[in-house]
Amino acid sequence: MEKAAEYELDLVLINQGKDGRPSVAKIIDYGKFKYERKKKESESKKNQKNVETKEIRLRPNIDTHDIDTKIKHARAFLEKGNRVKVSLAFRGRELANKDIGRETLNKFVQALADIGKPDKNPKLINGRFLDVLIMPIAKK
């Protein structure tokens, strides 16, 4: 502490001693130390990529133009590097013809096969929603 006062700097505890190991302390300018640490943290945050999951909802009897529009939106999301959750909702009598919904969802996934691949096979959730998660294919 006397040395730190002599140099007009701060004595900072870097590592607390445990299990018989001694504590580690440094004589440094604490303001500069905090500034450099904050700068390193912001630099590491800058290099991180934030991946979002976008959701697109379909119906079993969707028209061709409507599904093409939804495919365009999904394609844009995948090109940005986001995941796309495609959810096909059944209502009322549509529940009796789940194969039509599976066919619609498979057509959607096939249209995006060049840019994204499904994480797993489509699965039925709560008996009313057929969901699949499409992951973007890594660019080389």
Salt bridges, closest charged atoms under 4 A:
GLU43 OE1 - LYS46 NZ 3.94
GLU52 OE1 - LYS54 NZ 3.51
GLU94 OE1 - ARG59 NH2 2.68
ASP114 OD2 - ARG75 NH1 3.20
ASP131 OD2 - LYS85 NZ 3.76
